[in-house]
Amino acid sequence: MKERDSESFESLSHQVLPNTSNSTHMIQMAMANSGSSAAAQAGQDQPDRSKWLLDCPEPPSPWHELKRQVKGSFLTKAKKFKSLQKQPFPKQILSILQAIFPIFGWCRNYKLTMFKNDLMAGLTLASLCIPQSIGYATLAKLDPQYGLYTSVVPPLIYALMGTSREIAIGPVAVVSLLISSMLQKLIDPETDPLGYKKLVLTTTFFAGIFQASFGLFRLGFLVDFLSHAAIVGFMGGAAIVIGLQQLKGLLGITNFTTNTDIVSVLRAVWKSCQQQWSPHTFILGCSFLSFILITRFIGKKYKKLFWLPAIAPLIAVVVSTLMVFLTKADEHGVKTVRHIKGGLNPISIHDLDFNTPHLGQIAKIGLIIAIVALTEAIAVGRSFAGIKGYRLDGNKEMVAIGFMNVLGSFTSCYAATGSFSRTAVNFAAGCETAMSNIVMAVTVFVALECLTRLLYYTPIAILASIILSALPGLININEAIHIWKVDKFDFLALIGAFFGVLFASVEIGLLVAVVISFAKIILISIRPGIETLGRMPGTDTFTDTNQYPMTVKTPGVLIFRVKSALLCFANASSIEERIMGWVDEEEEEENTKSNAKRKILFVVLDMSNLINVDTSGITALLELHNKLIKTGVELVIVNPKWQVIHKLNQAKFVDRIGGKVYLTIGEALDACFGLKV
């Protein structure tokens, strides 16, 4: 068959066909020369094979598909429940607890050597977490103790319910920026700190409810609305905005703008520097920022010294506090933290305000924070789970993060999530399980009970330098370059998010990224690509002629494949026009090469990519068929999917084209040329 086709097509491609009748005559001669008996046998076989497509059973309706999925889900749960009932009662209780609280699964095999590693990792984590938490609380426009509160209860809840072994839970820079930038538009934290605190806790409650709902109802796809490229751009822009805002603490500026865009921040810095700023604060902050960055460089160069950059922020806090206390620098313009309320997290259920006129806006902000926090946490968790070689349960992660934020809002915590920088430290320190989070939480609690008074003289410039030292990890230039090389449209989403955050606001940056991502999907749907196919030499495989220039075109035939999964109202007219344009262009090109009036006999439409078609798509196919018939060209359909062929049959489209529906392109060509013979 292959030899027959290649010989006949080659002979046809080297001959000039003067008119339609001559074209048919030459095809007949070529096929006759290559063996009329084989062509006759092919013509007899193809209609029988086409019946496999035309006589297939009716596909299930969308309602049946939905019912099957729901039934399958319930059957799976019912089977698990039946197998659970067969177990003794104590094992039933243990299985239920393991499903809700994974800690009951891994703690049974927990050993002393594992605890030693987790203890070391947890203490290392706490040394980094304590100064960072205080700094992130100030970034969120809250009192410093709220950052420490957020590093106690949420890590404990996550250790009970989470599935990641390495992720470090607590406040993070991006979420802190989101909270301050969006909530301060509703209430000024300077004039009404109590009202602002209530808004923050209520927002955290809503964020937790949304996150838990995503996991319980398996709505994790909502998190994917923020693409990877959008997250890279958003994180980079947010890092620069956070860094610029830390100039207030680093320069000792008193009055500062509440806007987050780069123009407003730089204008505020310029005005403040002309009026009043503290050189002592600036020198102190820059000195310890340099110290932290140097230790980080040493830790990267010498892997055994991973603990050095982890404890560097704590060393900076201790040393700078002693320096201010001994030199009384606070009397010379160096601003300090002053009072930090110690003790266990106070209960804050009564602070949740559901009667506020801003409730709708709070819920919207909670949804944004929920999605951003989940995106960061799951990305971090999956990265390190892949390194360790185990599977992270995305739905359980969402439920765990959601519940820890709901319960956190009851205990004076603001929105927490997984931190990449602290997770990397936790991993490098050799953590074995989520016990490292428990150790960290206990250590922070001890600090709250015993050490808060010692932080009275801690300079605010040191907190600013700690936040600044963590920002380079949020700017991923290599990934941005990689995205540019791979997908220019994704890079456009990255740039949109980056500049949106930088020059407008955080929410505008997110909105721009989502809009560009959706525009990409819509554009691909409305203007899908169309491939012209040719036969690979010596094979029965038909591929894109642009991708494989060595392919051989079949004389008298144009073969197209639509690069879309759906032929619908959005793209049907475009596809029809492009195919007709291609046919006219091909005929004009052939007419200029010879005196032939016509050379195109068939248009073969490969539907192997299409999974569904709507009424607009069927109407466009009918119009395409009618236009082709008027020009003497026949339309042939190849390999339609189950739903597609069923709808084409229902619309009587198959009858309109004379039943020319085939399994493969090769069979379609054999059958059509056989009929011509």
HELIX and SHEET records of a PDB file:
HELIX    1   1 LYS A    2  SER A   13  1                                  12    
HELIX    2   2 THR A   20  LEU A   54  1                                  35    
HELIX    3   3 PRO A   62  GLN A   85  1                                  24    
HELIX    4   4 PHE A   89  ILE A  100  1                                  12    
HELIX    5   5 ILE A  103  TRP A  106  1                                   4    
HELIX    6   6 CYS A  107  ASN A  109  5                                   3    
HELIX    7   7 LEU A  112  LEU A  139  1                                  28    
HELIX    8   8 PRO A  144  TYR A  149  1                                   6    
HELIX    9   9 VAL A  153  MET A  161  1                                   9    
HELIX   10  10 ALA A  173  LEU A  183  1                                  11    
HELIX   11  11 PRO A  193  LEU A  216  1                                  24    
HELIX   12  12 GLY A  220  PHE A  225  5                                   6    
HELIX   13  13 HIS A  228  GLN A  245  1                                  18    
HELIX   14  14 LEU A  247  LEU A  251  1                                   5    
HELIX   15  15 ILE A  262  GLN A  275  1                                  14    
HELIX   16  16 PRO A  279  LYS A  301  1                                  23    
HELIX   17  17 LYS A  303  LEU A  305  5                                   3    
HELIX   18  18 TRP A  307  THR A  327  1                                  21    
HELIX   19  19 ALA A  329  HIS A  332  5                                   4    
HELIX   20  20 ILE A  349  ASP A  351  5                                   3    
HELIX   21  21 LEU A  359  LYS A  388  1                                  30    
HELIX   22  22 GLY A  394  SER A  409  1                                  16    
HELIX   23  23 PHE A  420  ALA A  428  1                                   9    
HELIX   24  24 MET A  435  CYS A  450  1                                  16    
HELIX   25  25 THR A  452  LEU A  455  5                                   4    
HELIX   26  26 ILE A  460  ALA A  470  1                                  11    
HELIX   27  27 LEU A  471  LEU A  474  5                                   4    
HELIX   28  28 ILE A  477  VAL A  486  1                                  10    
HELIX   29  29 LYS A  488  PHE A  503  1                                  16    
HELIX   30  30 VAL A  506  ILE A  526  1                                  21    
HELIX   31  31 ALA A  572  LYS A  593  1                                  22    
HELIX   32  32 THR A  615  LYS A  630  1                                  16    
HELIX   33  33 TRP A  642  GLN A  650  1                                   9    
HELIX   34  34 PHE A  653  ARG A  656  1                                   4    
HELIX   35  35 ILE A  665  LYS A  676  1                                  12    
SHEET    1   A 2 ALA A 168  GLY A 170  0                                        
SHEET    2   A 2 THR A 417  SER A 419 -1                                        
SHEET    1   B 6 PHE A 542  ASP A 544  0                                        
SHEET    2   B 6 GLY A 529  ARG A 535 -1                                        
SHEET    3   B 6 VAL A 557  LYS A 563 -1                                        
SHEET    4   B 6 PHE A 602  ASP A 606  1                                        
SHEET    5   B 6 GLU A 634  VAL A 638  1                                        
SHEET    6   B 6 VAL A 661  TYR A 662  1                                        
SHEET    1   C 2 LEU A 566  LEU A 567  0                                        
SHEET    2   C 2 ASN A 612  VAL A 613  1                                        
END                                                                             
